[in-house]
Amino acid sequence: MARVIVDVMLKPEILDAQGQAIARALPRLGFSGVSAVRQGKRFEVELDGPADEAALSDIRKMAETLLANTVIEDYRVTVEE
């Protein structure tokens, strides 16, 4: 059994309103030294078998069709050890 992580983030050129709201709230909560925040999503996918190239190809297809909106988001697929 393997676990694959899919991290989804807005593309750098897309305004991250939620990240900006978090960054503005941090000083009010006593946190300093943060210049910017980008908010994203993380998916943990548990596979029945190994994380071979065929399984990773399927995960990439999942990310492109369901997990990420590839018009405005980038995604990264990594295998968790």
One Martini backbone bead per residue (centre of mass of N, CA, C, O) as a GRO file, in nm:
protein
   81
    1MET     BB    1   0.098   0.035   0.021
    2ALA     BB    2   0.029   0.372  -0.084
    3ARG     BB    3   0.115   0.725  -0.067
    4VAL     BB    4  -0.033   1.013  -0.223
    5ILE     BB    5   0.046   1.350  -0.295
    6VAL     BB    6  -0.173   1.638  -0.356
    7ASP     BB    7  -0.081   1.958  -0.450
    8VAL     BB    8  -0.277   2.265  -0.446
    9MET     BB    9  -0.228   2.572  -0.634
   10LEU     BB   10  -0.222   2.871  -0.715
   11LYS     BB   11  -0.127   3.056  -0.941
   12PRO     BB   12   0.082   3.324  -0.924
   13GLU     BB   13  -0.120   3.517  -1.107
   14ILE     BB   14  -0.328   3.455  -0.888
   15LEU     BB   15  -0.542   3.573  -0.676
   16ASP     BB   16  -0.517   3.539  -0.306
   17ALA     BB   17  -0.754   3.623  -0.093
   18GLN     BB   18  -0.720   3.428   0.144
   19GLY     BB   19  -0.419   3.477   0.192
   20GLN     BB   20  -0.449   3.782   0.246
   21ALA     BB   21  -0.635   3.758   0.491
   22ILE     BB   22  -0.437   3.602   0.665
   23ALA     BB   23  -0.203   3.808   0.659
   24ARG     BB   24  -0.375   4.037   0.797
   25ALA     BB   25  -0.446   3.870   1.068
   26LEU     BB   26  -0.178   3.799   1.210
   27PRO     BB   27  -0.107   4.066   1.365
   28ARG     BB   28  -0.374   4.062   1.538
   29LEU     BB   29  -0.258   3.771   1.667
   30GLY     BB   30   0.074   3.823   1.710
   31PHE     BB   31   0.202   3.794   1.426
   32SER     BB   32   0.528   3.808   1.278
   33GLY     BB   33   0.717   3.813   0.970
   34VAL     BB   34   0.488   3.810   0.746
   35SER     BB   35   0.451   3.874   0.394
   36ALA     BB   36   0.305   3.595   0.294
   37VAL     BB   37   0.009   3.410   0.169
   38ARG     BB   38  -0.073   3.076   0.054
   39GLN     BB   39  -0.348   2.893  -0.047
   40GLY     BB   40  -0.442   2.539  -0.025
   41LYS     BB   41  -0.434   2.190  -0.123
   42ARG     BB   42  -0.464   1.851   0.024
   43PHE     BB   43  -0.406   1.517  -0.098
   44GLU     BB   44  -0.466   1.181   0.018
   45VAL     BB   45  -0.365   0.883  -0.153
   46GLU     BB   46  -0.467   0.553  -0.131
   47LEU     BB   47  -0.322   0.259  -0.231
   48ASP     BB   48  -0.337  -0.081  -0.301
   49GLY     BB   49  -0.063  -0.042  -0.429
   50PRO     BB   50   0.183   0.066  -0.593
   51ALA     BB   51   0.379   0.361  -0.694
   52ASP     BB   52   0.368   0.348  -0.997
   53GLU     BB   53   0.348   0.479  -1.307
   54ALA     BB   54   0.049   0.405  -1.348
   55ALA     BB   55  -0.060   0.528  -1.085
   56LEU     BB   56   0.054   0.818  -1.130
   57SER     BB   57  -0.104   0.868  -1.388
   58ASP     BB   58  -0.383   0.851  -1.253
   59ILE     BB   59  -0.340   1.080  -1.052
   60ARG     BB   60  -0.296   1.301  -1.265
   61LYS     BB   61  -0.580   1.268  -1.388
   62MET     BB   62  -0.731   1.340  -1.130
   63ALA     BB   63  -0.615   1.623  -1.099
   64GLU     BB   64  -0.708   1.735  -1.384
   65THR     BB   65  -1.034   1.651  -1.343
   66LEU     BB   66  -1.081   1.716  -1.005
   67LEU     BB   67  -0.866   1.852  -0.797
   68ALA     BB   68  -0.801   2.058  -1.035
   69ASN     BB   69  -0.787   2.384  -1.177
   70THR     BB   70  -0.581   2.431  -1.451
   71VAL     BB   71  -0.634   2.733  -1.507
   72ILE     BB   72  -0.557   2.830  -1.179
   73GLU     BB   73  -0.398   2.556  -1.114
   74ASP     BB   74  -0.153   2.377  -0.948
   75TYR     BB   75   0.028   2.059  -0.934
   76ARG     BB   76   0.159   1.802  -0.701
   77VAL     BB   77   0.327   1.486  -0.712
   78THR     BB   78   0.378   1.264  -0.428
   79VAL     BB   79   0.560   1.023  -0.254
   80GLU     BB   80   0.514   0.865   0.041
   81GLU     BB   81   0.737   0.709   0.280
   0.00000   0.00000   0.00000
